[in-house]
Amino acid sequence: MSTTTAPSAASGSSEPFRHSPPVASSEALRLTPADRRALLHYMLLMRATEERALSLYRQGKVPGSFYDGRGQEAVSVGSAFALGPRDRACILHRDLGAHLIRGVDPGRVLAQMMGRAGSITGGREGNMHFGDRRLGCVGMVSMLPDMMLVACGLALAFQMRGEQRVAMTWCGEGSTANGQWHEAMNVAGVRRLPVVFILENNQFAYSTPNDLEFAVDPVERAGAYGFAGVKVDGNDVEAVFAASAEACERARSGGGPTLIECETMRMHGHGAHDDMRYVPRELFEHWAARDPIDRYEAGLREQGVDTDAMRAAVKSELDEAADWALAQDMPDPATASEGVFADREPVLGDGRAPWSRWEEAADA
Ligand SMILES: Cc1ncc(C[n+]2csc(CCOP(=O)(O)OP(=O)(O)O)c2C)c(N)n1
């Protein structure tokens, strides 16, 4: 992990740039053997769910195109793993792992892709803009990266209420060229909001490569907005987790926002319609050799974990999920406008993720 440096006006030193002291306690960073198995499990679950969805797409059962996060599993899983049950997540379309960690069932995800009634939005949306608010997930906003501003709004509400909660959101590196990205960074820095920005640099914004996207590494910009920027290997799930856990603790303890740049690679096209012929073969092969799941699985195997059994369990979970999703009805057209307008009180539940490394925060 590296931390951005910004020259200090007073001293001219290049000490790591932090407005707040590092706050991660060793407890926050400690991963138990069960945590490590969970990290691998959720990465496997994300990949298996997306592979299943892709095959349903190829069978003509998923309308529109299909977008996934292949190769980026360590980013969404490692970061979302650091959240507590009452934190909030504004999740990008490459980050299915974050939905799964919050407790969204893979069957409901597959039903979502197919527009079925039993899905997260009840068939009102396709395969991207969904979020189960009862689990603290906000539906994706397609105008990139406006979700960063939504996360800032959530964080501002937590701050005003004096709650020790965190808003986390994800964006691609292409988003860093958009004005909304800079507005979000600015308001987060000015207000010292409890927000964590996960920047997944997957080398391409559609077909535009990094060297045509920016002249400075975007993580450097955090310093310009007055808060910490950290760069990690986005294919190393524990490195992503460590940076995220530290950022969450900083946010919770009043230390303000963090930008975490995760260096990774989008291993599929922009969508299933894109054959990514613009990606140089050597670059693809370089990243293929650093697959986040293969790497982590090899390490756990050495520690004696039976990863074959974990893979088998995920496969049978997906078999069941796909059967369930395929058995769901299409939505009743008479209900098409239900839930579209604010004509009744929203059903929010308590917004808690059922699973978390952390107990309920004291303020909850
Ligand atoms: C404001 C805005 N402009 C253009 C688009 C169209 N668009 C959708 S995805 C995309 C590329 C995004 O690249 P990046 O942010 O790097 O994310 P990635 O797809 O690589 O994960 C573009 C231009 C959009 N959704 N919103």
The ligand as an ORCA input file, in Angstrom:
! r2SCAN-3c Opt
* xyz 1 1
  C     -21.852     11.397    -17.246
  C     -21.735     10.150    -18.095
  N     -21.105     10.214    -19.286
  C     -21.007      9.115    -20.078
  C     -21.554      7.921    -19.669
  C     -21.464      6.703    -20.565
  N     -20.560      5.722    -20.004
  C     -21.010      4.657    -19.319
  S     -19.782      3.703    -18.723
  C     -18.595      4.703    -19.398
  C     -17.134      4.396    -19.196
  C     -16.810      4.434    -17.742
  O     -15.446      4.156    -17.537
  P     -14.886      4.016    -16.058
  O     -15.398      5.142    -15.216
  O     -13.419      3.892    -16.158
  O     -15.568      2.696    -15.489
  P     -15.433      1.206    -16.066
  O     -16.555      1.015    -17.034
  O     -14.088      1.072    -16.696
  O     -15.591      0.329    -14.875
  C     -19.166      5.758    -20.075
  C     -18.413      6.820    -20.787
  C     -22.230      7.900    -18.409
  N     -22.784      6.790    -17.937
  N     -22.297      9.018    -17.637
*
